[in-house]
């Protein structure tokens, strides 16, 4: 199910589609992302997760686009639950938000292969806490009310009882 939110979710040639669980972004796996065992290398996975966040945060019409000038990774956790390989490309990364606060917020990632059922257990779960940062003054700054509202709109809908 796709939701119309009034935002394009297109940035740098990457598209995303809105679902009740969050924004699903396809991310292409490059041959260089593989390790000697033909799995996606753990360090490269962090880069792929970063690429998946681009349409959510930096799409041309997103109120969070100005954060391109300063956004710090304050915490990153990645749990590898299954194997992903080149043939699983493009990866389907579902992004949602949590704990949207005055100056920081959390983005949750669920990574599945291209042919995986959207309800299947993800191969990778990741959580990143990002903080708005003023590079010129070298300090964290507050998110605007519009930015906080936009980010809160990506909190997943509660599961039916």
C-alpha positions, 0 to 999 in steps of 0.5 A: 500500500502506498501513501500519498504524503505530498513529498516526492522521496526522490533524491540523487536518482533514488526513489522511495515509496511510502507504506504504513511501516515507513519509507521503502527505498531500493538501494543498489549493491555494487560488486565492490560491496562484496567480501571474500565470501560473496556477502555484503561487507559489514562496513559497506552495509553502513554506507548502503544504509546511509544511501537509503536515508537520502530520499527520506532526509534530503529530497528536494521538497523535504523540510529536513533538506537543510540538514545536509549542511550539518547532520551528525551520527551520534550513535549507530547500531547494526544487527546482522540477522541473515546473509545478503549477497549481490543477487539480492540487489536492489536491497529494500530498506524500510526506514521509520523514525523514533524518538524525535526530540529537540535536536536529534532523532532516530532512524530505524532501518530494516533491510531485505533482499529484492525478492523477500516478502515485505513481511519477512524477517529482515536480514539487517536491523539498524538504528542510527541517532542523528543530531542537527549540527551547526558546522560554523558554530560547532554545536548542535542546534534545534530542529524546526517545528516543521522538521520535527513534524515531518520526521514524526510522520514516519513513525510506524503505525502501531500493529493491529491488536 
